[in-house]
Every structure is written in structure tokens, then in C-alpha cells.
Amino acid sequence: MIRVAIAGGAGYTAGELIRLLINHSAVELKYIQSSSHDGEPIHSVHTDLIYSDLKFSNIDFEDIDVLFICMGHGNSAKFLAENPVPATVKIIDLSMDYRIKSDDHDFVYGLPELNRRTICHSKHVANPGCFATCIQ
């Protein structure tokens, strides 16, 4: 079972991700973080998830295998700077913060048509945006 946390859990992208993962047979959705909704049930924001008893909470990074970051552009880098994530945790960033290759980070651009093999072995993946995905 893959233990997953979502940072920035109150946004649209996080809502769609929760819907994909909540009943996935290989995923345990451990934490859904939102600084503005801490302690509230996730269905208070994502109203169609009324059947879930999950609540927004802080993340115990030692207790997860994968971290999805679903924050607005510019906030993912800030979140990672403020929260030391163990090297054992894989990170998938859904913002634009790490899409452009840089010596400042080791994120791989997550478009399989370009980087399939590299993605498979990478600890940090920058998810491509909708425009790049549509063009493919």
C-alpha cells in the first residue's frame, strides 16, 4: 500500500486528485493538508466527497511514501523550503514551480512522451500543465 499525502488539499486540482486516489486499491490517503481548513472535514470544501470521513490535517512526513503538492504557482517551492521532507518521500508537484530544468532542483519534467524512463526512477516529478498535455 502506497501512503500518500496531499499538500494544498482545498484547491480544485487537489479535489480531482482526491477523487482519483480515495478508492484506489493500492493507495492509503493518509493526510490532506490545507492551512485555511485545518481540522475541517474534506467534504466541507469538496462537497461531493460527503461519504468520506477524512479531515484536513497537518502532514507527518515520516508516515508517507508520496507527497503530491497541489498549491498555487509559487507556493510549492515555499512549502518545501518551510517543510523538510525526508529523502525517502517521492514528490509530485502539480504547480509550475519545478517544470523548468534548473541547477537549483532535481525535479524531472513529468511528460512521459519526453521522459518516460527518467520519470520511472526519479524521486521528484514536476507534473506538466494542461497546455503541454493537450498538445501531446
C-alpha positions in Angstrom: 0.0 0.0 0.0 1.4 3.4 -1.0 0.9 6.0 1.8 0.0 9.4 0.2 -0.3 13.0 1.5 -1.7 15.9 -0.4 -0.5 19.5 0.4 -2.8 22.2 -0.7 -5.8 20.0 -0.4 -8.6 22.6 -0.6 -8.0 23.6 -4.3 -9.6 22.3 -7.5 -6.6 20.2 -8.5 -6.4 18.5 -5.1 -10.1 17.8 -5.2 -9.7 15.9 -8.5 -6.7 14.1 -7.1 -8.6 13.1 -4.0 -11.4 11.7 -6.2 -8.8 9.6 -8.1 -7.0 8.3 -5.0 -9.7 7.9 -2.4 -10.8 4.4 -3.5 -7.6 3.3 -5.3 -6.8 -0.2 -4.2 -3.0 0.5 -3.9 -3.3 3.9 -2.1 -3.8 4.8 1.5 -4.7 8.5 1.6 -3.2 9.5 4.9 -3.1 13.3 5.0 -4.8 16.1 3.2 -3.3 19.4 4.2 -4.9 22.8 4.0 -3.8 25.7 6.2 -7.1 27.5 5.8 -9.3 24.5 6.6 -7.3 22.6 9.2 -9.4 20.2 11.2 -12.5 20.5 8.9 -13.9 17.5 7.0 -12.8 17.5 3.4 -16.5 17.5 2.3 -16.8 21.0 3.7 -14.8 22.1 0.7 -15.2 19.2 -1.8 -18.9 18.8 -1.3 -19.3 15.7 -3.5 -17.0 13.7 -1.1 -19.7 13.7 1.6 -19.2 9.9 2.0 -15.7 10.4 3.3 -14.7 10.9 6.9 -11.3 12.3 6.0 -10.4 15.7 7.5 -7.8 18.3 6.6 -4.8 17.9 8.8 -1.1 18.5 9.0 1.3 16.0 7.4 3.5 13.6 9.2 6.2 13.4 6.5 7.8 10.3 8.3 4.5 8.4 7.7 4.2 8.8 3.9 5.7 7.4 0.7 4.5 10.0 -1.8 3.7 13.7 -1.4 1.5 15.5 -4.0 1.8 19.3 -3.9 -1.3 21.0 -5.2 -0.6 24.6 -4.3 -0.8 27.6 -6.4 2.1 28.6 -8.6 5.0 29.9 -6.5 3.8 28.2 -3.3 5.2 24.7 -3.8 8.8 25.9 -3.6 7.9 27.9 -0.5 6.2 24.9 1.1 9.2 22.7 0.5 11.5 25.3 1.9 9.5 25.5 5.1 8.8 21.8 5.5 11.8 19.4 5.4 10.6 16.3 3.6 12.6 13.2 4.1 14.7 12.0 1.1 12.7 8.7 1.1 9.5 10.5 0.2 8.7 10.9 -3.5 7.3 14.3 -4.5 5.0 15.1 -7.4 4.4 18.8 -7.8 1.3 19.9 -9.7 2.2 23.6 -9.9 4.6 25.2 -12.3 7.4 25.8 -9.7 9.7 23.0 -10.9 8.7 22.4 -14.5 11.7 24.3 -15.9 15.0 22.5 -15.6 17.4 24.2 -13.2 20.6 23.5 -11.2 18.5 24.6 -8.1 16.4 21.4 -8.0 16.3 17.8 -9.3 12.7 17.7 -10.5 12.1 15.9 -13.7 9.5 17.2 -16.2 6.8 14.6 -16.0 5.7 14.3 -19.6 6.0 10.6 -20.3 6.4 11.1 -24.1 9.6 13.0 -23.3 11.0 11.5 -20.1 9.3 8.1 -19.5 12.4 6.2 -18.3 13.7 9.1 -16.2 10.3 9.6 -14.5 10.3 5.9 -13.5 13.5 6.3 -11.5 13.0 9.9 -10.3 12.2 11.0 -6.7 10.9 14.3 -7.8 8.5 14.9 -10.7 7.1 18.2 -11.9 3.7 17.5 -13.5 3.2 19.1 -16.9 0.4 21.6 -17.2 -2.8 21.1 -19.2 -1.5 23.0 -22.2 1.6 20.8 -22.7 -0.6 17.7 -22.1 -3.2 18.8 -24.6 -0.6 19.5 -27.3 0.7 15.9 -26.8 
